[in-house]
Amino acid sequence: MQILFVSAYTPSRIRVRPYNFIRALARRGHTITLVCGAGSEDVAALEELRSICRRVVAVPQSRPTTMINALRAVPGDMPLQAALSFGPAMRDAVRNEVRRRTFDVAHIEHLRAAALGYVLHDLPTVLDSVDSISLLFERALRGSPSLKSRLLALVDLGRTRKYEASYADRFERVIVSSPEDAWALTTLRREHFPAAGSCQPPHVVPNGVDLDYFAPHHLERDEASLVLTGKMSYHANEAAALFLANEIMPLVWRERPEIRLVIAGSAPTRPVRELGADKRINVTGFVEDLRVPLAQAAVAVAPLRYGVGIQNKVLEAMAMGTPVVAARQVAHSLHSEDGHDLLLAQAPAEYARAILNLLDSAHYRGRLGRAGRAYVERHHNWDNAAADLEQIYAAAGGAEIADWRLHVGIRSSLSPLA
């Protein structure tokens, strides 16, 4: 299958979902042309992608450019998140690829690239919404410690709700990473377009884990070390880090004052960096290989206050055999069993008790770590996700999977997004 893959940012090991979709689809024999936004930090990732894809078109995206794009959208009703990449350079790049060669299907990654569907009028198109951004904004309004994040959510929520509700009219198929996000998009559709006829509900294609890369290591674990991983400029991760350090760890330290916390992830915000003033907390900033802190920690903690979709930080820790204590909401996106594959908690005292129980028993940690690894092996394989995508691509073009090349040229029902 000839696939045009469009992303507002460069897929990489940090931007896990599109990166692994591309790799898995290429392994299965598909030919991929990638058009993506790129920054100066993406050189290595682009080099790897060029070894996988037939063609990679990297469109420079600077902060001033994306801000100008967003400002242009203010008088209209396009979500500012969608407008960030909806500039002339990205539009021209996508349009040029469509003119240069014939594709069987287009795959658009995330709300941030959704408006670029405007230039794909005659090409069957699948939107990977990944998450419901409306649901994320609603939760950020209630739970984010960042005033900036709450204001941005407030400004963009109304636009985003209506925009996400119209996905079914604009794309042949929509996919998401979790059942909760599928429910959220379906609910928006019913609220905003109650008179609309039936349409295809979003398809759930869960994230996988690179099971070869995130595999148990032989590094010696520090029995007095906890770890939280994630991009620390992301407001939901910032909220988790502050909750862990300020509300959970004092309860842990009351019984085990020697326990240390590692907060590992790029671009920590100032409130997160300031946590490092406590000598028991190591805020690492960018880490070249996140497997190392995951492999060395006795326990991985993911105390999310809010969020949507599948939490990669949880899957990656489980894949490495590191026992996990996570927020109860994480289970909404997984098929895992509390107490068997990982431990779930909500209140600070619940987290502290789960952490202390694991720290007190090497046997318990080992059993939970092995069960977590077995869980992701069963349920989160990228090749299985790619097989699901193949079926969705074929359905988007109105063809059986065996006849995908025959549907080239079939007109889609895609409506302009602008």
Residue pairs with C-beta under 8 A, 6 or more apart in sequence:
1 30
1 31
1 104
1 105
1 390
1 393
1 404
1 405
2 30
2 31
2 33
2 101
2 102
2 103
2 104
2 105
2 408
3 25
3 30
3 31
3 32
3 33
3 103
3 104
3 105
3 106
3 107
3 393
4 33
4 35
4 94
4 97
4 98
4 103
4 105
4 106
4 107
4 120
4 123
5 18
5 21
5 22
5 32
5 33
5 34
5 35
5 36
5 53
5 106
5 107
5 109
6 34
6 35
6 36
6 94
6 106
6 107
6 108
6 109
6 113
6 116
7 15
7 18
7 34
7 35
7 36
7 37
7 108
7 109
7 110
7 113
8 36
8 37
8 61
8 84
8 85
8 90
8 109
8 110
8 112
8 113
9 15
9 36
9 37
9 38
9 61
9 112
10 36
10 37
10 38
10 39
10 42
10 45
10 46
10 49
10 58
11 18
11 19
11 21
11 22
11 34
11 36
11 45
11 49
11 109
12 19
12 42
12 45
13 19
13 45
13 210
13 213
14 231
14 266
16 207
16 312
17 109
17 128
17 130
17 177
17 207
18 109
18 128
19 45
20 207
20 208
20 210
20 382
20 385
21 107
21 128
21 382
21 385
21 386
21 389
22 32
22 34
22 49
22 52
22 53
23 52
23 382
24 208
24 382
24 383
24 385
24 386
25 32
25 386
25 389
25 390
26 32
26 52
26 53
27 383
27 386
28 383
28 386
28 387
28 390
30 390
31 54
32 52
32 53
32 54
33 53
33 54
33 55
33 56
33 57
33 97
33 101
33 103
34 49
34 53
34 55
34 56
34 57
35 57
35 59
35 90
35 93
35 94
35 97
36 56
36 57
36 58
36 59
37 58
37 59
37 60
37 61
37 85
37 90
38 46
38 58
38 59
38 60
38 61
39 60
39 61
39 62
42 58
46 56
46 58
49 56
50 56
55 97
57 93
57 96
57 97
59 89
59 90
59 93
60 89
61 85
61 89
61 90
65 87
65 89
66 84
66 85
66 87
68 87
69 83
69 84
69 85
69 86
69 87
70 80
70 83
70 84
72 83
73 79
73 80
73 82
73 83
73 86
74 80
77 159
77 162
77 163
78 86
78 115
78 159
78 163
78 417
78 418
79 111
79 133
79 156
79 159
79 160
79 163
80 152
80 155
80 156
80 159
81 111
81 112
81 133
81 156
81 160
82 111
82 112
82 114
82 115
82 163
82 417
83 115
84 112
85 112
85 113
85 115
85 116
86 115
86 116
86 418
90 113
90 116
91 116
91 118
91 119
94 116
94 119
94 120
95 119
98 119
98 120
98 123
102 408
102 409
103 123
103 408
104 124
104 393
104 397
104 404
104 405
104 407
104 408
105 123
105 124
105 125
105 126
105 393
105 396
105 397
105 404
106 117
106 120
106 123
106 124
106 125
106 126
107 125
107 126
107 128
107 389
107 393
108 114
108 116
108 117
108 120
108 125
108 126
108 127
108 128
108 171
109 128
109 130
110 128
110 129
110 130
111 129
111 133
111 160
111 163
111 164
114 127
114 129
114 163
114 167
114 170
114 417
115 417
115 418
116 417
117 125
117 127
117 170
117 171
117 414
117 417
118 416
118 417
118 418
120 412
120 414
121 412
121 414
121 416
122 409
122 411
122 412
123 412
123 414
124 172
124 393
124 396
124 397
124 398
124 407
124 410
124 412
125 171
125 172
125 396
125 412
125 414
126 171
126 172
126 173
126 174
126 175
126 389
126 392
126 393
126 396
127 167
127 170
127 171
127 173
127 174
127 175
128 174
128 175
128 176
128 205
129 164
129 167
129 174
129 175
129 176
129 181
129 185
129 202
130 176
130 177
130 181
130 309
131 176
131 177
131 178
131 181
131 308
131 309
132 164
132 176
132 180
132 181
132 184
132 185
132 188
132 308
133 160
133 164
133 308
134 157
134 160
134 161
134 164
134 184
134 188
135 180
135 181
135 184
135 308
136 153
136 236
136 306
136 307
136 308
137 153
137 154
137 156
137 157
137 160
138 153
138 157
139 306
139 307
139 308
140 149
140 150
140 153
140 235
140 236
140 306
141 150
141 153
141 154
141 157
142 306
143 239
143 305
143 306
144 150
144 153
144 235
144 236
144 238
144 239
144 305
144 306
145 238
145 239
145 242
145 271
146 235
146 238
146 239
146 269
149 235
161 188
161 191
161 192
162 192
164 185
164 188
165 185
165 188
165 189
165 191
165 192
165 193
166 192
166 193
167 174
167 185
167 189
167 202
168 174
168 189
168 196
168 199
168 200
169 193
169 196
169 199
169 415
170 414
170 415
170 417
171 414
172 395
172 396
172 397
172 412
172 413
172 414
173 200
173 203
173 392
173 395
173 396
174 185
174 200
174 202
174 203
175 202
175 203
175 204
175 205
175 389
175 392
176 182
176 185
176 202
176 203
176 204
176 205
176 309
177 204
177 205
177 206
177 207
177 309
177 310
177 333
178 204
178 206
178 308
178 309
178 310
178 332
178 333
179 204
179 332
179 333
180 308
180 309
180 332
180 333
181 202
181 204
181 308
181 309
182 201
182 202
182 203
182 204
184 308
185 202
186 201
186 202
189 196
189 199
203 388
203 392
205 385
205 388
205 389
205 392
206 310
206 333
206 379
206 380
206 385
207 309
207 310
207 312
207 315
207 380
207 385
208 380
208 381
208 382
208 383
208 384
208 385
209 312
209 315
209 316
209 318
209 319
209 376
209 380
209 381
209 382
210 319
210 382
211 319
211 376
211 377
211 381
213 291
214 291
214 294
214 316
214 319
214 320
215 319
215 320
216 295
216 320
216 321
216 369
216 373
217 291
217 292
217 295
217 320
219 292
219 295
219 296
220 296
221 295
221 296
221 297
221 298
222 260
222 296
222 297
222 298
223 298
223 359
223 362
224 256
224 258
224 259
224 260
224 298
224 359
225 259
225 260
225 261
225 262
225 296
225 297
225 298
226 252
226 259
226 260
226 261
226 262
226 297
226 298
226 299
226 300
226 301
226 355
227 261
227 262
227 263
227 264
227 293
227 294
227 296
227 297
227 299
227 300
227 301
227 317
227 322
228 240
228 241
228 244
228 261
228 262
228 263
228 264
228 265
228 300
228 301
228 302
228 303
228 313
229 264
229 265
229 290
229 293
229 294
229 300
229 313
229 316
229 317
230 237
230 240
230 265
230 313
231 237
231 265
231 266
231 267
232 238
232 241
232 263
232 265
232 266
232 267
232 268
232 269
232 272
232 283
232 285
233 266
233 267
233 268
233 269
236 304
236 305
236 306
236 307
237 265
238 268
238 269
238 271
238 272
239 304
239 305
239 306
240 302
240 303
240 304
240 305
241 263
241 268
241 272
241 275
242 271
242 272
242 275
243 303
243 305
243 348
244 261
244 263
244 301
244 303
244 351
245 261
245 263
245 275
245 278
245 281
247 348
248 301
248 303
248 348
248 351
248 352
248 355
249 259
249 261
249 280
249 281
251 348
251 349
251 351
251 352
252 259
252 352
252 355
252 356
253 259
253 280
255 356
256 356
256 359
259 280
259 359
260 280
260 281
260 282
261 280
261 281
261 282
262 281
262 282
262 284
262 293
262 297
263 272
263 275
263 281
263 282
263 283
263 284
264 284
264 287
264 290
264 293
265 284
265 285
265 286
265 287
265 290
266 285
266 286
266 287
267 285
267 286
268 283
268 285
272 283
273 283
275 281
275 283
276 282
276 283
284 293
287 293
290 316
291 320
294 300
294 316
294 317
294 320
294 322
295 320
295 322
297 322
298 323
298 358
298 359
298 365
299 322
299 323
299 324
299 325
299 355
299 358
299 359
299 365
300 313
300 314
300 317
300 322
300 323
300 324
300 325
301 324
301 325
301 326
301 351
301 355
302 311
302 313
302 314
302 317
302 324
302 325
302 326
302 327
302 330
303 325
303 326
303 327
303 345
303 351
304 311
304 326
304 327
304 329
304 330
305 327
306 329
307 327
307 329
309 333
310 333
310 334
311 326
311 330
311 333
314 324
314 326
314 330
314 334
314 342
315 376
315 380
317 324
317 372
318 324
318 341
318 342
318 369
318 372
318 373
318 375
318 376
319 372
319 373
319 376
319 380
320 373
321 369
321 370
321 372
321 373
322 369
322 372
323 342
323 343
323 358
323 364
323 365
323 368
323 369
323 372
324 342
324 343
324 368
324 372
325 342
325 343
325 344
325 345
325 351
325 354
325 355
325 358
326 342
326 343
326 344
326 345
327 344
327 345
327 346
328 344
328 345
328 346
330 342
330 344
331 338
331 344
334 379
335 375
335 379
336 342
336 375
336 379
338 344
340 368
340 371
341 368
341 371
341 372
341 374
341 375
342 368
342 372
342 375
343 354
343 358
343 368
345 351
345 353
345 354
357 364
358 364
358 365
358 368
359 365
390 401
391 401
393 404
394 400
394 401
394 403
394 404
394 407
396 412
397 404
397 407
397 410
398 407
398 410
399 406
399 407
399 410
